């Protein structure tokens, strides 16, 4: 009976030991390499605050590892993970800058009174609006919800964040992504190609 009880408790003990060893390894990495890691990320991101956020996220990724490796391999994994996260940040920053340099997508599709008097322009505007609606339906569901509330119902971003249950920062990312995605689709790029070039 004692052996059976021991066998039943063993998996839990193993899991607890695993968590403790992982936490200890990550803690050691933080003490020994955090300053260097943050400095490295700051040089890439040009922003110390963003560098600290990326470093923190990288440590969280390490804590989620099922089977931690030796300290030397964990260090390499930490820097690789942090580098990938920094690249994602830079990609999003590029997308945001690109969107800011372009006129507002939905304002571009509005027609003036003079344009409505031109049948050719009226037809073009209608076709473009129909294409835009199709492209919006290609977006992730939550992204569509954000666009509907922010652009169509004209709710401010902080209210959209509350309604959808996400952060205001995430609302801005969804709006930026939708603008860039739809612009590229309107320019004739295939959906698959757009998703490879831009991501949330």
N, C-alpha and C positions, 0 to 999 in steps of 0.2 A: 504493500500500500504506500509506504514511504517513497519507494522508487517511482511509483505512478505519479504521486504528487510532485516529485522532483521533475519528472518529464513534462508535466503540465505547466510548471512555472518557468521551465527553461526558456521557451520562446520569448516570454516577457522580459526575462533577465537579459537575454541576448539583445533585444530591441533597446532596452535601457542603456546597456553597455555601449551599443552602437551610437546612440544619441550623445552620450557623454564623451565618447572618443572623438566624434565629429566636432562637437562644440569646443572641446579642448584644442583640437588641431586648428580650427578657425580662429580661436582666441589667440593662439600662438602666432599665427600668420598676421593677425591684426597688430599685435605688439611689435613684431619684427619688421613688417613690410608696409604698414599702412601709410607712413609718411612718404615713402618712395612711390607707392601706388598713386596716392593723391597728386603728388608732384607730376608724375607721368601723365595722368589723366588731365591735369590742368594745362599741361603743355599742348595736349591735343584739342581740348575743348575751349581753351582760352577763358575759362570761368572756373574759379575754385569751388564755388557752391555746387555747380553741376558735377564737378569732379567728385566731390564728397558724396553726392547722391548716387552717382554711378558706382563708386566704390562700395557703398552700403548695399546696393542691390547685388553686387557681385558676391559679397559675403553671404547674403541670404541664399543665393544660388548654391554656394558651397555647403551650407547647412542642410540643403535639400538632397544632397548626394546620398544614395543608398549605401554605397560602400566607399568610404574615403580611402584615398591612396596614401602613399608615403608623403611626408611633408614636402619633399622636393617636387613631387608631381602635383601636389595640391597648389603649391606656389605658381607653377606654370599654368595650371587650370584657372587660378584666380586672375592672373594677368590676361590670359586669353579671353576669359569671360568678360572682364572689365573692358578690354579692347573692343570686343564685339558690341557691348552696350554703348560704348562711346561712339562707335561708327553709326549705330542706330540713331543716336542723338544728333549727330552731325547731318545724317540724311534727313531727319525731320526738320532740322534747322534750314537746310537747303530748300526743302519743299515749302516751308513757311515764307522764306524770302522770295521764292519764285511766285508764290501766290500774291504777296504784297506788291510785287512789281507789275502784276497784271490788273486790269480793270476788274471790278466786281462782275463775276460770271452772270448773275441773275439780272444785274443792271444792264449788261450788254444785250440781253434778250428783250428788254423793254423797247417798244417802238414809240416814236414820237408821233404827234398828230399828223405831221407832214408825211411821215412814212406810211401811215395808215391809208393815205390817199393814193398811194402807189400800189396797184394790184400786185406787181412783181415782188416788191419788198414785203408786202403783206403775206404773200404765199411763202416767201423765204423764211420770214419770221415764224410763221405757223409751223413749217416743217422743222425748223431748228428747235422750237419749243417742244415738239413731239419727240424729237430725238433726245432732247435733254431729259424728258420724263422717263424715257426708256433707260437712259444711262443711270439715272438716279435709282432705278429699281435694281440695278446691278450692284449697288453698294450694300455693305453689311446692314442687317436690320436695324441695329442701334444707330448706325450712321444715318440711315433714312429717317429715323425718328427725330434725330437732332436737326436735320435739315428741314423737316416738316414744321417743327416747332419754331426754329430760329428764323428761317427764311420765309416760310409761307404764312405762319401765324404771327411772325414778327415779335416773338418773345425775346427778352434780353438773355444773354448767355447764362447768367446766374439762375434765372428761373428755369431755363432748359435743363441745367445741371440737376436741379431739384426734381423736376418732373421725370427725368430719365433715370436718376439715381446714380449719376457719375460726377466727377469733379468738373469744375469750370474749365480747368486746363484741358481736360479730355474733350470737352465740348469744342474748344478752339481747334484741337487736333482733328476732330471729325469734320468740322467746317472746312478747314484747310485742305484736308484730304479730298473731300467731295469736290471742292473747286478745281483742284489740280486734276483729279480723275476725269471730271466732265470736260474740262478744257482739252485734255489729250484725246478723249474719245471724239469730241467734236472736230478735232483736227484730223481724225481718220485713223488713229492708232487702235489696234485690236485690244479687246479687254484683257487678254492674257499678257500682252506686252506692257500694258499700263500697270497691271498688278506687280509685274517684275520690277518696274522702275520706281514705283511709289508704294509705300506700305504704311500702315498705322503704327 
